[in-house]
């Protein structure tokens, strides 16, 4: 992934994390795995980036967390709040509109024969 691609991912990471939590609570490692798997390895969220993001989303009341010790190991589980679901829905719609626009604009470029260099 290029630096520009990494910048796009960083700018979208909030939305990606909210979407990963849409189907239920997860702890940090599961969030990392889901992002990695869904992106075919393009999105890696190291703990040093992911946990500050999760704490920020929690402070913004978009997530709530609870600590569980049910597996013999203490884990902090994160889940969407109602405000988080609203934010996710709004941002997903915005990204969908933007993606449709970009697809329309880029289709001729992507379908054009390559320039002989």
C-alpha positions as CSV (number, residue, x, y, z in Angstrom):
1,X,0.0,0.0,0.0
2,X,1.4,3.4,-0.9
3,X,1.6,6.3,1.6
4,X,-1.4,7.9,-0.1
5,X,-3.3,4.7,0.4
6,X,-2.3,4.6,4.0
7,X,-3.5,8.1,4.5
8,X,-6.9,7.1,3.0
9,X,-7.1,4.2,5.4
10,X,-6.2,6.4,8.4
11,X,-8.9,8.8,7.5
12,X,-11.4,6.0,7.3
13,X,-10.4,4.0,10.3
14,X,-13.2,5.3,12.6
15,X,-15.8,4.2,10.1
16,X,-14.1,0.8,9.6
17,X,-14.0,0.2,13.4
18,X,-17.6,1.2,13.9
19,X,-18.6,-1.1,11.0
20,X,-16.7,-4.0,12.5
21,X,-18.6,-3.5,15.8
22,X,-22.0,-3.3,14.0
23,X,-22.7,-7.0,14.3
24,X,-21.8,-7.2,18.0
25,X,-19.2,-6.6,20.7
26,X,-15.6,-7.4,20.1
27,X,-12.3,-7.0,22.0
28,X,-9.3,-5.4,20.5
29,X,-7.6,-8.4,18.9
30,X,-10.9,-9.5,17.2
31,X,-11.3,-5.9,15.8
32,X,-7.7,-6.1,14.4
33,X,-8.4,-9.5,12.9
34,X,-11.7,-8.5,11.3
35,X,-10.1,-5.3,9.8
36,X,-7.2,-7.4,8.4
37,X,-9.4,-10.2,7.1
38,X,-12.0,-7.9,5.5
39,X,-9.3,-5.9,3.7
40,X,-7.2,-8.8,2.5
41,X,-4.4,-7.6,4.7
42,X,-4.4,-4.0,3.5
43,X,-5.7,-2.6,6.8
44,X,-3.5,-3.3,9.7
45,X,-4.4,-1.5,13.0
46,X,-1.6,-2.0,15.4
47,X,-2.4,-1.8,19.1
48,X,-0.6,1.6,19.3
49,X,-3.1,3.0,16.9
50,X,-6.2,1.0,17.6
51,X,-6.5,1.4,21.4
52,X,-6.2,5.3,21.4
53,X,-8.9,5.3,18.6
54,X,-11.2,3.0,20.7
55,X,-10.7,5.2,23.7
56,X,-11.5,8.3,21.7
57,X,-14.6,6.8,20.2
58,X,-15.6,5.8,23.7
59,X,-15.0,9.3,25.1
60,X,-17.2,10.6,22.2
61,X,-20.0,8.2,23.5
62,X,-20.0,6.2,20.2
63,X,-18.7,3.1,22.0
64,X,-19.0,1.6,25.4
65,X,-16.8,-1.0,26.9
66,X,-16.9,-3.6,29.6
67,X,-14.2,-5.8,31.1
68,X,-14.8,-9.5,31.2
69,X,-12.8,-12.3,32.7
70,X,-15.0,-15.2,31.4
71,X,-12.2,-16.9,29.5
72,X,-9.7,-16.8,32.3
73,X,-8.1,-13.8,30.7
74,X,-9.3,-10.2,31.3
75,X,-10.5,-8.6,28.0
76,X,-12.1,-5.3,27.3
77,X,-15.1,-5.7,25.0
78,X,-16.3,-2.7,22.9
79,X,-19.8,-2.3,21.5
80,X,-21.6,0.4,19.6
81,X,-23.9,2.8,21.5
82,X,-27.1,4.2,19.9
83,X,-25.1,7.3,19.0
84,X,-22.4,5.1,17.5
85,X,-25.0,3.3,15.3
86,X,-26.3,6.7,14.1
87,X,-22.8,7.9,13.3
88,X,-22.1,4.6,11.5
89,X,-25.3,4.9,9.4
90,X,-24.6,8.5,8.5
91,X,-21.0,8.0,7.6
92,X,-21.8,4.8,5.6
93,X,-24.3,6.7,3.5
94,X,-21.8,9.5,2.9
95,X,-19.1,7.1,1.9
96,X,-21.5,5.2,-0.4
97,X,-22.4,8.5,-2.1
98,X,-18.7,9.4,-2.5
99,X,-17.7,6.0,-3.8
100,X,-20.5,6.1,-6.4
101,X,-19.2,9.5,-7.5
102,X,-15.6,8.4,-7.7
103,X,-16.6,5.2,-9.6
104,X,-18.4,7.4,-12.2
105,X,-15.5,9.8,-12.5
106,X,-12.8,7.1,-12.6
107,X,-14.5,4.6,-14.9
108,X,-13.2,6.2,-18.1
109,X,-9.7,6.4,-16.7
110,X,-9.7,2.8,-15.5
111,X,-11.2,1.4,-18.7
112,X,-8.9,3.4,-21.0
113,X,-6.1,1.5,-22.7
114,X,-2.7,2.2,-21.1
115,X,-0.6,5.0,-22.5
116,X,2.4,3.7,-24.3
117,X,5.4,5.2,-22.5
